Amino acid sequence: MYAQLVETGVKRLKSLDEMEPQERAFQERIDAEIKIEAKNWMPDAYRQTLIRQISQHAHSEIVGMLPEGNWVTRAPSLKRKLQLMAKIQDEAGHGLYLYSAMETLGADRDEEIAKMHNGKAKYSSIFNYPTLSWADMGAVGWLVDGAAIVNQVVLQRTSYGPYSRAMVRICKEESFHQRQGYQMLLTMMQEGTQAQKDMVQDSINRLWWPSLMMFGPSDEHSPNSAQSMAWKIKRQSNDELRQRFVDQTVPQLELLGCTAPDPDLKWNEERGHYDFGEIQWDEFYEVLKGNGPCNQERVSKRRNAIESGAWVREAAVAYARKQQLKRDVA
Amino acid sequence: MSDWTLFEVFVRSKHGLNHKHVGSVHAADASMALENARELYTRRNEGVSLWVVPSAAITASAPDEKEPLFDPSNDKIYRHASFYELPAEVGHM
């Protein structure tokens, strides 16, 4: 999930009878699967929850460029370099679609970005892990974008129109990301040297568990889910989505000829799903709190990008003003 | 960047089709908005033509006016072709 632990600020679900007429009409609209649009009335908590979730999602796309940017200059061929740059540009685009959707709720882009820089707003825990080898570019595309797709496909049906439409665009592009990542790993496993094959396995060993953590806390520790589900901001539970991801990923893992760093991972005939081991939740919460291996580096890079880019934005405004003056004179 | 003008972006996906709203961009002026929109919304052959319009220039109908604005059209079923029943021998019309 690109948005984890999104606060709703709501302690208890209200029944339709307890709602004021305006809120009841809103909830009935959601229950009838009619999208909420920017100008429709909405409860303030719904608006604030969406701003938190969409901004967290957008921040994740933007910070997500950094682990990949780490390898652009060291890509093994021009072809791989172009693919990686196209993927990174898509991530920037996804961030922008999402910031636009967030702005329709009345949120200010600069303010929300500042919240990420001062630690008040989160982004996905996955991007606080380092990308140590070229194989990580493949594993990130396959596992991280794969997990994101599982989550985002469901979010296409989210109740807020602008968010849902951004998701539709994003999902179309994500499948390129996942396929290019998997194909890269497949090439290394089928045509690579032993050292390259070991690199792939090492990458999977490091990124497997953090990828499963992307779906957020287990359902029993997800206090905000009930309200988000009632509002249909969220459509499926964290554990359901995580299970779907594991089920679809294990056969791909086997096709690669690799293994997962989980001794408990095995097919459960009775459930019709793969069983898997317990996630290290302490690690998840630590990374989310800001104590992951790369949290500080990621945030300081983002802050630096905004601050060092200030003169470019100023120059663009000065240029636009000058052009306008020229037109006015003519 | 929030102090830059917000532009709504419209893309014509193919010759002969309407421009369709796809999203928005911030830009210092219209020509920059066009360039940003090109990078953001048409990286994969999504269009043959782009419009950017300052969001502030759009006048929209209010959502709570939906009923007075659109309901009267429901009363005028005679505006639809299917209202006029014709004998089968007329064929397709």
Boltz contact constraints between the chains, C-beta under 6 A:
constraints:
  - contact:
      token1: [A, 39]
      token2: [B, 63]
      max_distance: 6.0
  - contact:
      token1: [A, 40]
      token2: [B, 63]
      max_distance: 6.0
  - contact:
      token1: [A, 93]
      token2: [B, 40]
      max_distance: 6.0
  - contact:
      token1: [A, 96]
      token2: [B, 40]
      max_distance: 6.0
  - contact:
      token1: [A, 100]
      token2: [B, 23]
      max_distance: 6.0
  - contact:
      token1: [A, 100]
      token2: [B, 24]
      max_distance: 6.0
  - contact:
      token1: [A, 108]
      token2: [B, 2]
      max_distance: 6.0
  - contact:
      token1: [A, 109]
      token2: [B, 2]
      max_distance: 6.0
  - contact:
      token1: [A, 110]
      token2: [B, 2]
      max_distance: 6.0
  - contact:
      token1: [A, 316]
      token2: [B, 28]
      max_distance: 6.0
  - contact:
      token1: [A, 317]
      token2: [B, 28]
      max_distance: 6.0
  - contact:
      token1: [A, 320]
      token2: [B, 28]
      max_distance: 6.0
  - contact:
      token1: [A, 320]
      token2: [B, 29]
      max_distance: 6.0
